[in-house]
Amino acid sequence: MFNFKVDDILQTINMIKMHHLDIRTVTLSLSLRDCISTDINETAEKIYNKIVKYGKNLAPYAEQVEDEYSIPIVNKRIAVTPLSLIGESAKNPDYVLLAKTLDKAAHEVNVDFIGGFSALVEKGCTKGDDLLISSIPEALAQTERVCSSVNVASTKAGINMKGVKRMGETIKKAAELTASQDGIGAAKLVVFCNVPSDNPFMAGAFHGYGEPECALNIGVSGPGVVRAAVANLPKDADFGVVANKIKSIAYKITSTGELVGRDLAKRLDIPFGVIDLSLAPTPAQGDSVANILEAMGLERTGAHGTTAALALLNDAVKKGGTMATSYVGGLSGAFIPVSEDAGMIEAVEKDALHIDKLEAMTCVCSVGIDMVAIPGATPAHTISGIIADEMAIGMINKKTTAVRIIPVPNKGVGDYAVYGGLLGEAPIMPVNNFDNSVFINRSGRIPAPIHSLNN
Amino acid sequence: MKDSKIIVTIFGADKIGIVAAISQVMEKYEVNIEDISQTTMQEYFVMFMMCDIGKANAGFSDIKNAILEKAQSLKMEVWVQKKEIFDKMHSI
């Protein structure tokens, strides 16, 4: 008797070959707290040595695992302690030097991105935070693989509106300094509310203060697989059936991630951290979260009903994924980036999807306004307004929200920002141009919300 | 050894000698073939082999490359994967 099911084998191969099932990222999360020094050059040297020591085996071992299971591992990444903390004690602080050090180490160990040029300032800035934020545009312009994130709000602390104002200006400057590449600096910068400390995805990955010395965090993917499964259901299948189908696929995707993660962590001899249960789209045809919503019965993403469809999807992914792994973390849910999702791009092109609907969708998706290109002439205070709205959604709903938005220099609505690779390309979307500058200039904090009277 | 099991899946137009050719590779590397099954999918021939490489005279990667090379000469598509991926994905 044949003791394995050939249908299972065919289904697995089909998921990988036809529907782009992959491990989106294996992210080595690494503490740099022991690299602090009073001399910034010494700090930089310690950082470089530590990253190379811990990271040198990541890419080769990941390739071994990829080969043995025949499942692509798309990205190898490293996340480090927020650098604001690491550079702060130096008598001669220089955060751009530290960013260049991260970039050099990332090249040396052959990882795609390195995250952690970060600060957590939901209540306010220390001297190090302040300097780091000032250095972000220059740091992103002078490096290739460094990603930056700043947390400006939380449910417990409220929204640091001074930070929100500064991040609007910082995003604008980061885009301007990389104008020749359609403002790619801003595509490597994300502003958070309730940022998780173990997220393996970029641009927001860093090694949080409560994390161990190092750990391996995994980001799975698979929107193409979910889309195919939903598309194969009868048009009149009820929502219970749709949710169950998504749950069963999420289970399969996540258990594969768990297997790969544990195997790789064992080879690297470091603890396995978390699996981020995410549906992360790519620009490849069919690997789209928008197409899943459309497979449920919407003509285009953006049609009325989109937020409900996304809510069902996001929750079912979490339910199915949780069954498959012991430790879940990161952002966990469905990402809705525009430039990285062919279905979202099409929805924008067909005038079905606008920034206001995207904002509504972020109430129920895993993160927020992601990889949205806007006109380069958009004032900084308008960008700050978009951030403030998104932070408010996260703060009130006790969820992670974020903004990664690119004011594309010298381009306007109707033009495209083109990045290539996983970052894709984005049609430039219009923003609301009414003035909000008095609101944004108020400074201070929006107080944390009350948690009774939940209406 | 649990993780020494591999599944070899071969797709392509049916022709004489596929099983023999792949089996020769297995013999060369002292890979134990534990089970074989075959089916047709649309007009394609699909063959599945469960093998144990625990006592083989080479590592996974060498064996996989040899199988890929042989399959390529037969104009067949082949997947060589550790069996664990199927166990994890399809059981609770």
Interface residues (C-beta under 8 A of the other chain):
Chain A: F2 N3 F4 K5 V6 D8 I9 L10 Q11 T12 I13 Q64 D67 E68 Y69 S70 I71 Y251 K252 S255 T256 E258 L259 M323
Chain B: I7 T9 D35 I36 S37 T39 M41 V46 F48 M50 F60 S61 K64 W79 V80 Q81 K82 K83 E84 I85 F86 K88 M89 H90 I92
